[in-house]
Amino acid sequence: MRYDMLHPAEQLLMIMDRIYTYGMTTTSGGNLSIKDANGDIWITPAGIDKGELTSADMVCVKPDGTIVGKHRPSSEFPFHKLIYEKRPDLGAIVHAHPPALVSFSIVRKIPNTRLLPNERRICGEIDFAVYALPGSEELGQNIAEVFARGINTVMLENHGVVVGAENLFDAFCLFETLDYCACLEIEATRCSDQPIVLTDEDYEIIRMKGEVPIDEYEPAESPSEERALRRDMVKFIRRAYKQRLFTSTQGTFSHRLDGDNFLITPHGMDRMLMEPEDLIVIRDGRKPRGTTPSKSWLLHQEIYKQHPHVDSIIIAHPPNIMTFAVTEGEFDSRTIPESYILLRGTPKLPFNAVYEKPAETAAIFAKHTPIALVKNNCVIVTGQSLLNAYDRLEVAEYSAKSILMAKTLGDIVHIEQSSIRDLERAFGLEPCPDNAEQ
């Protein structure tokens, strides 16, 4: 879907619905705006239930101050207007109060964007705006002054966050990513005294190895079996977004077609609005002309080459399981039978594993090791079907959440080794080698 082809009121409704549905603002909190090519500012209304908004509720404020619409514009319209005056390059603004970012605003700290590879690039420089009365000219001036320095992400003291971008989708992605960083850091701090951050050397590895050149081929019409698979994959991709296992632009799903050829998600496209035709076929190590597959396509290809039992792969960054990737904490699946049956040993791989050693990394995913964490990077999940891989990812995230909750209650008691052997015999599981056992 092309966001730029939607009317501003429809864009505002779509993004506000997503923010409210995912608990990133309250019924009365937060506001969004778009400045169109005419200089009109389209903004969410004041005092209208965020859970019941329609596109007809959106308000247009003309350059001369004329208000068009059946409601008053948001009470915080003044700072939107001042930001656009200071930054004519911006075309959209998102302001909201997600709990994780509010927690940072009330302790006057900025979320760390160096825990994972892409977050620092997406969020850019971040700074604080001094507290002032909501809706006041003073608050608007305080926020606009920070934006005037070329900063697009502004934390508000004892308030929330304001982000700006060229368009509303980019502003939302920045906002969503910053909220994700805040959630991850909070969980990581609960798990460990100090989360591990990426070094400049790590970012150099990303710069040098992050993109793998790939040849192209002329695409042909998809056979009916492939069309059905595309439809089913998109259902799971959207579900992964709704379950907060993916973010709008991060999270990769692939599935084997025949031999080592496979379908994979494109790079950077909104996971919630992805369509079957957006998926990309990697065939004989080549991509269709004019497409941009996930940057991890080579690792997927290596796993399919080495492991005939794997037919589906997910690479993702859910915040609870990723807590164990950005700390020294070890994820142990011996909590309940379901977790061990589906997840098994769950090793932790070095950060550079996906960039510099794809073949060696792929070799790890034997039948007794269907899932692995990569330090400060991702979780890699393999399965025998779309459902099997998705189920494993979901169980990994829920199991990690249970472990983090349990840490506040007392010492965790794991399933005894003799009981693990009973599970392996009862469910026909290949025993984990000694070096993979928890």
C-alpha positions in Angstrom: 0.0 0.0 0.0 1.2 3.5 -0.9 0.6 5.8 2.1 1.2 8.9 0.0 -1.9 8.0 -2.1 -4.2 8.1 0.9 -6.0 11.3 2.0 -4.3 12.9 5.0 -7.4 12.2 7.1 -7.2 8.5 6.3 -3.5 8.4 7.1 -4.1 10.0 10.5 -6.9 7.5 11.2 -4.8 4.5 10.2 -1.7 5.4 12.3 -3.7 6.6 15.3 -5.7 3.4 15.3 -2.4 1.4 15.3 -1.0 3.5 18.2 -4.1 3.2 20.3 -4.7 -0.5 19.6 -1.2 -1.4 20.7 -1.4 0.5 24.0 0.9 3.3 23.0 -1.5 6.1 24.0 -4.7 6.5 25.9 -8.2 7.5 24.9 -7.5 11.2 25.5 -3.8 11.3 25.0 -1.6 11.9 22.0 -2.0 13.7 18.6 -0.9 13.3 15.0 -0.6 15.8 12.2 0.3 16.0 8.5 1.3 19.2 6.6 0.3 18.8 3.0 1.6 20.4 -0.2 -0.9 23.3 0.2 0.5 24.2 3.6 -2.7 22.9 5.3 -2.2 21.1 8.6 -4.4 18.0 9.1 -4.5 17.1 12.8 -6.4 14.7 15.2 -9.3 16.4 17.0 -9.5 17.5 20.7 -11.6 15.6 23.1 -12.6 12.7 20.9 -12.3 9.1 21.9 -9.2 7.6 20.2 -10.9 4.2 20.1 -13.9 5.6 18.1 -12.2 8.0 15.6 -13.2 8.2 12.0 -11.6 10.0 9.1 -14.4 12.5 9.2 -13.3 13.5 12.7 -9.9 14.9 11.5 -9.5 18.6 11.4 -7.8 20.8 8.7 -6.2 24.1 9.8 -5.5 26.4 6.8 -2.4 28.6 6.7 -4.5 31.6 7.6 -5.8 29.9 10.7 -9.2 28.9 9.3 -10.5 25.6 10.8 -12.3 23.1 8.6 -14.0 20.2 10.3 -16.7 19.4 12.9 -14.3 19.4 15.9 -11.6 21.6 17.4 -8.0 20.7 16.6 -6.0 19.1 19.3 -5.2 21.4 22.2 -1.5 20.8 21.3 -1.8 22.2 17.8 0.4 25.1 18.8 3.5 23.0 19.0 2.7 21.2 15.8 2.5 24.6 14.0 5.7 25.9 15.5 7.6 22.7 14.6 6.5 23.0 11.0 7.5 26.7 11.0 11.0 25.8 12.3 11.4 22.7 10.1 9.7 23.2 6.7 11.3 19.8 5.6 9.0 17.9 7.9 5.6 16.7 6.7 4.3 14.8 9.7 4.4 14.7 13.5 3.6 12.0 16.1 3.1 12.8 19.7 2.0 10.2 22.3 2.6 8.9 25.8 3.5 5.2 25.6 4.2 3.9 29.1 7.8 2.9 28.4 8.7 6.3 27.0 6.9 8.1 29.8 9.0 6.1 32.3 12.1 7.5 30.6 10.6 11.0 30.5 9.9 11.0 34.3 13.4 10.0 35.2 14.9 12.3 32.6 16.8 9.7 30.6 16.9 8.9 26.9 16.5 5.3 25.7 19.6 3.6 24.6 19.5 3.0 20.8 22.8 1.0 20.7 21.3 -2.3 21.9 20.5 -3.6 18.4 21.9 -2.8 14.9 19.3 -0.6 13.2 17.7 1.4 16.0 20.4 4.1 16.2 20.1 4.8 12.5 16.3 4.9 12.6 16.0 7.1 15.7 18.9 9.5 15.1 19.9 12.0 17.6 17.5 12.4 20.6 17.2 15.3 23.1 14.9 16.6 25.8 12.6 19.6 25.7 12.1 21.5 29.0 8.7 21.0 30.7 5.9 23.5 30.2 2.1 23.5 30.5 0.5 21.2 27.9 -1.0 23.2 25.0 0.9 26.3 26.0 2.9 28.6 23.7 5.9 28.0 26.0 5.8 24.2 25.5 5.6 24.8 21.8 8.6 27.0 21.8 10.6 24.6 24.0 9.9 21.7 21.6 10.4 23.7 18.4 13.8 24.9 19.6 15.0 21.3 19.8 13.6 20.5 16.4 15.3 23.7 15.0 18.7 22.1 15.8 17.9 19.4 13.2 16.8 16.8 15.8 13.7 14.7 14.8 13.2 12.9 18.1 12.3 14.9 21.2 11.6 13.6 24.6 9.4 15.8 26.8 10.2 16.2 30.5 7.4 14.5 32.5 5.2 14.2 29.4 6.1 11.8 26.5 7.7 12.1 23.1 7.3 14.1 19.8 8.8 12.9 16.6 8.8 14.4 13.1 9.6 13.0 9.6 9.0 13.6 6.0 5.8 11.6 6.0 3.5 10.1 8.7 4.6 6.5 8.2 8.3 7.4 8.7 7.4 9.4 11.8 5.4 6.4 13.1 8.3 4.0 12.4 10.6 6.3 14.3 8.2 6.6 17.2 7.5 2.8 17.3 11.3 2.0 17.2 12.0 4.4 20.0 9.2 2.9 22.1 10.7 -0.6 21.3 14.1 0.6 22.5 12.6 1.8 25.7 10.8 -1.5 26.4 13.8 -3.6 25.6 16.1 -1.5 27.8 13.6 -1.7 30.7 13.4 -5.5 30.5 17.1 -5.8 30.1 17.8 -3.7 33.2 15.4 -5.9 35.1 17.3 -8.9 33.9 20.8 -7.5 34.4 22.5 -4.6 36.1 23.8 -3.3 32.8 22.6 -4.1 29.2 25.4 -4.8 26.7 25.6 -2.1 23.9 27.1 -2.3 20.4 30.6 -1.0 19.9 31.8 1.2 17.1 33.6 -2.0 15.8 30.2 -3.8 15.7 28.7 -0.9 13.6 31.7 -1.2 11.2 30.9 -4.9 10.7 27.3 -3.9 9.8 28.6 -1.2 7.4 31.0 -3.6 5.7 28.9 -6.8 5.8 25.3 -5.8 6.3 24.3 -6.0 2.6 25.1 -9.0 0.4 25.1 -8.3 -3.4 22.6 -10.5 -5.3 22.0 -11.1 -9.0 18.6 -10.7 -10.6 16.3 -12.6 -12.8 13.2 -11.7 -14.8 10.1 -12.6 -12.8 7.5 -14.9 -14.2 3.9 -15.6 -13.2 3.5 -17.4 -9.9 2.1 -20.9 -9.9 -1.1 -21.6 -7.9 0.8 -23.4 -5.1 3.1 -20.4 -4.6 0.1 -18.0 -4.6 -1.5 -20.0 -1.8 1.8 -19.9 0.2 2.1 -16.1 -0.3 -1.5 -15.7 1.1 -0.7 -17.9 4.1 2.7 -16.2 4.8 1.1 -12.7 4.8 -1.5 -13.9 7.4 1.3 -15.0 9.7 3.4 -11.8 9.1 0.4 -9.6 10.0 -0.3 -11.8 13.1 3.4 -11.4 14.1 3.0 -7.6 14.0 -0.3 -7.7 15.9 1.4 -9.9 18.6 4.3 -7.4 18.8 6.7 -10.1 17.6 7.6 -7.9 14.6 7.7 -4.1 14.3 6.5 -2.2 11.2 9.7 -2.6 9.3 11.6 -5.3 11.1 11.0 -9.1 11.2 11.7 -11.5 8.4 9.7 -14.6 7.4 10.7 -17.1 4.7 9.4 -20.5 3.5 10.9 -23.1 1.2 9.4 -23.5 -2.3 11.4 -26.2 -3.9 15.0 -27.3 -3.4 16.8 -24.3 -2.0 14.4 -21.7 -3.5 12.2 -19.8 -1.1 9.8 -16.9 -0.5 11.0 -14.1 1.8 9.7 -10.8 3.1 11.0 -7.6 1.4 13.3 -5.1 3.2 11.7 -2.2 5.0 8.1 -2.7 4.0 5.3 -2.2 6.5 4.6 -5.7 8.0 1.0 -4.9 9.0 0.0 -3.9 5.4 2.1 -6.3 3.4 0.3 -8.0 0.5 1.0 -11.5 -1.0 2.5 -9.9 -4.1 5.1 -8.1 -2.0 6.9 -11.3 -1.0 10.0 -12.1 -3.0 11.2 -15.4 -4.5 14.9 -16.1 -4.1 15.6 -18.6 -6.9 19.1 -20.1 -7.4 20.6 -17.3 -5.3 19.0 -14.5 -7.4 16.1 -12.1 -6.8 13.4 -10.8 -9.2 14.5 -7.7 -11.0 13.7 -4.4 -9.2 13.0 -6.0 -5.8 14.7 -5.6 -2.4 14.6 -8.8 -0.3 15.4 -8.9 3.4 19.1 -8.3 4.1 19.3 -11.7 5.8 18.4 -13.6 2.6 21.8 -15.3 2.4 21.5 -16.8 5.9 18.0 -18.2 5.0 19.5 -19.7 1.9 22.3 -21.4 3.8 19.9 -22.9 6.3 17.7 -24.3 3.6 20.7 -25.8 1.8 22.1 -27.5 4.9 18.9 -28.7 6.5 16.2 -30.5 4.5 14.1 -30.8 7.7 13.7 -27.0 7.8 10.9 -25.5 5.6 10.3 -22.2 7.3 12.5 -19.5 9.0 11.8 -16.4 11.1 14.3 -13.7 12.2 12.8 -11.3 14.7 13.4 -9.1 17.7 10.6 -9.5 20.2 11.5 -7.5 23.4 11.3 -10.2 26.0 13.4 -12.9 24.3 15.8 -10.2 23.1 16.4 -9.2 26.7 18.6 -12.3 26.8 20.4 -11.3 23.6 21.4 -7.8 25.0 22.5 -9.1 28.5 24.7 -11.8 29.9 21.5 -13.7 31.0 21.1 -17.2 29.7 17.7 -18.2 28.3 16.8 -21.7 29.7 13.7 -23.4 28.1 13.4 -26.0 30.9 10.5 -24.0 32.5 7.4 -25.9 31.3 7.2 -28.9 29.0 5.9 -26.9 26.0 8.9 -24.5 26.1 11.4 -27.3 26.1 9.7 -29.4 23.5 9.5 -26.5 21.1 12.7 -24.6 21.9 15.2 -27.1 23.2 18.8 -25.8 23.9 18.6 -22.2 22.4 22.3 -21.3 22.1 23.5 -17.7 22.1 25.7 -16.9 19.0 28.2 -14.0 18.7 27.0 -10.7 17.1 29.0 -11.2 13.9 27.5 -14.7 13.2 24.9 -13.4 10.8 27.2 -11.1 8.9 30.6 -12.9 8.6 29.8 -16.6 9.1 26.4 -17.4 7.5 27.4 -21.0 6.6 28.7 -21.8 10.0 25.7 -20.1 11.6 23.3 -22.1 9.4 25.0 -25.4 10.5 23.8 -24.9 14.0 20.1 -25.5 13.2 20.0 -29.3 13.5 16.8 -31.0 14.7 17.9 -30.6 18.3 18.6 -26.8 17.9 15.6 -25.2 16.1 16.2 -21.7 17.6 19.1 -19.5 18.5 19.8 -16.1 19.9 22.3 -13.8 18.3 23.9 -11.3 20.7 22.7 -7.7 20.3 21.0 -8.8 17.0 18.0 -11.1 16.7 16.4 -14.5 17.4 16.5 -17.0 14.6 13.7 -19.6 14.5 13.4 -22.6 12.2 10.4 -24.9 11.7 8.9 -27.6 9.5 6.0 -25.3 8.5 4.8 -21.7 8.7 2.8 -22.6 11.8 5.6 -24.5 13.5 8.1 -21.7 13.1 5.5 -19.1 14.2 4.5 -21.2 17.2 8.2 -21.5 18.2 8.7 -17.7 18.0 5.6 -17.0 20.0 6.5 -19.6 22.7 10.0 -18.2 22.9 8.7 -14.7 23.6 6.1 -15.9 26.1 8.6 -18.1 27.8 11.1 -15.3 28.1 8.3 -13.0 29.5 7.5 -15.7 32.1 11.1 -16.0 33.2 11.5 -12.2 33.6 8.3 -12.1 35.7 9.5 -15.0 37.8 12.7 -13.2 38.6 10.6 -10.8 40.7 9.0 -13.6 42.7 11.9 -15.9 43.6 14.4 -18.5 42.4 13.5 -20.3 39.2 13.2 -24.1 39.6 13.9 -25.8 36.2 12.5 -29.2 35.1 14.9 -31.9 36.3 17.2 -33.6 33.8 15.6 -37.0 34.3 12.2 -35.4 33.4 13.8 -33.8 30.3 14.9 -37.3 29.2 11.3 -38.5 29.7 10.0 -35.6 27.5 12.5 -36.5 24.8 11.4 -40.1 24.8 7.7 -39.4 25.0 7.7 -36.9 22.1 10.4 -38.5 20.0 12.9 -35.6 20.4 16.5 -35.9 19.3 18.5 -35.5 22.5 20.5 -32.3 22.8 24.3 -32.8 22.8 26.0 -32.0 26.0 27.3 -28.6 24.8 23.7 -27.5 23.9 22.1 -28.5 27.2 21.1 -25.7 29.6 
